[in-house]
């Protein structure tokens, strides 16, 4: 189950991403919009939170810094 506070923060951040998906013209915004067309909003929020957690975990384990993909 992990840390409840950290999980809550990830979900709150993911909720913000889903709410701003309509106005965000990036690769990530397009990905979120395509998910929202197929799935319920709450499910997409959890998907984004899980993806963020996996990214953070990989960065911590490898000891690297985050490098955002170039916008196209």
N, C-alpha and C positions, 0 to 999 in steps of 0.2 A: 504494500500500500504506500509506503514511503512517507515523506513529510507532508502532512496535511496543509500546512501554511504555504509551502512551496507549490504544491499542487493547485491550491486556490489562486496563487499569484499567476501561475501559468494559464489557468482557465480565464482569469480576468483579462490578461493580456490578449489571449486568443479571441475573446469576445470583442475586444476593441478592433482587432484585425478583421473580423467578420463584418462588423458594423461599417467599417471604412472601405470595404472591398469594392463597393459601387463607384467610389470616387478615386480609387487608387489605380493609376495606369502603369502598373509594373508587371513583370512576369508573375510575381507572387500574387498580385491582385487578380490577374487573369485565372490563375490556378484556383484561388478561393472562389471566384465567381462560378467557375465550372463545377466545383463541388457543390455550391449552393443550389445550382440548377437541378442536381440529382438527389441531394440528401437534405434532411432537416437541418435547420440552423444550429441547433444544440449539438448534433452529431458532428458537424463541420468544426464547431468550436473545440470539441474534444480532440478531433483529428489534428488540428493546428497545435493545440497544447502538447499533444504527444510528440509531434514532429519537433517542436521547440525543445522539449525535454531530451529527446534523442540527440539533437544537435549539440546541446549544452553538455551532455554526458560525453559525447565523442570528443569535444574540444578539451574537456577536463582530463580525460584519460590520455589523450595524445599530447597534452601540454601545448596546444597550438592556439593561435588567435583566430577570431572569426574573419573570414574574407568573403564579403558579399559578392554575389555574381554581378557582372556588369549588366546594366539595364539595356535592353534592346529596343 
